């Protein structure tokens, strides 16, 4: 795992942050936070790329992130880019452990990498293996798809927004 503070240049980060917090950025309700099992939790998402296909008119705003990733990691292509929005539910909720990119048998692809860009500083977190990383705006967390992880919602801010990137 690698954590980088101030990952994006400030102006570009603020542009993206303002976009995802605007009243014009579309969010879509998801009745669960993991793909293979219903965890009885919910979130809102905006999928920009799914299975290497652009799924959103907003993709061009986020595409330059690949140049920042290339400075820190090998990068070939986006497999999925998804913005996640968690609302404050008055308590911290631990979501189910999972891998982001799996085969039909729910086995993680070992060649895939994950990174998470936080748009919110709050007491929510991402837990990778046993390490809890508090949500801090403009912080990127890089890790292997084979590392089981999960999110924890916040109870100190109205919302927590992050960008989950799956790539090769």
N, C-alpha and C positions, 0 to 999 in steps of 0.2 A: 504494500500500500504506500502511496505517495500523496502527500497533502501540500497544496500550493496556495498560499494566501495571495490576494490581489492578482488573480490569474489573468483576467482580461484587462486591457487598458481601461482606465477609469471612464472615459467618455463612451466607449462601446458598451461597457457593462451597464452604465446608467441608462443608455438607450434601451437595452434589452429589459432591464429591470422596470423601467417606466412602461414598456409595452406589456409585460406580463401582469402588471398591476393596474393597467388601464381598464376602463369600462367597455372597451371595444375588442379586447382579446377574448376569443371564445373558449369557454371551458365546458367540458362534457362530464356528466356524472358517471361514476363507476361504482357499482354496488359492492365491489371487493377490491382489495389492494394487491392481490396476487393472482396470477393467471390460472394455476392448476387447482387451487382450493379456495373455497369461500371462507374468508377469515372474519366474517360478520363486521367488517369495517368498510368505510367508503372513502372516496376521494374524488377529486375532479382532475381530468387530464386534458391535454391537448397534444395529440400525436402529430409530429412534424414529418417523421420518416417511419415507415413500417415495412419490414422485409426489403430494405434497400429502395423502396419506392417513396417518392415525395407525396405526402398526404395532406399538405397544408400550404396555403398561399403565403404563410409567414416564414416558410423555410429559408428564403433568401436572406432574411434578417439574421438568422442563426448560423447559416452556412460558414461564415468566416471563422467560427470557433475551431474548425478543423486545422487552420493554420497555427493556432495556439496549441492545439493538441500535438501537432507534428513537432513542435519545439521541445516537447517533453517525452514523447512516446512514438513508437512506430504507428503509422496510421495508413490504412489503405482505403477503407470505405465505411460510411455509416450503415449500420444494420437497422438501428432504431434510434430515434430522438423523441423523447416524450417529456413534456413539462407536467409536473405534478403539483397540485394545490391541495393542501390539507387545511381544513378549517379548525378553529379553536372549538373544542367540544367540552371545555371546562375541566379537562384532565388530560394527562399524558397517556397516550395509548401506544403500546408496543405492537407493531404489526408482525405478521408471520415471517419466519426466516424463509429465504428463497434464493434462487439464482435467476438472473435476468434473461439469459438466453439458453434454452434447453432443447433437447431433441424430443421426439415423440414419447420416449420413455422417461422424460423429465430429468435427463442427465445433462449436466452443464457442458457446453462446448469449451474445450480447453484453450482454443486459439483466440477466443473472443475476450475483449477487454471492456471494462466499464469505467465511466467517469461520471461524477455527479457535481454539478455546479449549483451552489446555493445562491438564491436571490434574497434570502431573509436571514438576519441575525436574530436568533430566538433560542429558547431552551429545548426545542426539538432537536433530533439527532439522527444520524445514520450509524448503525452498528455493523461493523465488518469484522467477521470472526468474533472476537471478544472485545474489540476496541470501539468505544463510543466516541464519535466525532460530532461535537455540537455544531448546529447549523450556524454558519457565519457567511455573510454575504460576500460574494466574489471569491469564494474559496472553492477550489476544485479538488476533488478526491478521486484518485486513480486507484483501481484495484483489478484483480483478475476475476473473470466470470466464475471461476471455480471457488471463489471465496463466498461462502454463504453470508448473507447480510439481511438487514431489515431496518425499517424506519421507526422512529418514535415521534408522535405528534407533539405539538407545542401547546402550552396553556398560558403563555404570557403575551402572545401576539394574536391578532385576529386570524392571520393565515401564515402558512409556511409554503413557499414556492421554491421548487428546485427543477433543474433540468437533468434528466437521466439520459446518458448517451451510451449506446451499445455500438461497438465498432470492432473492426479487424485491423 
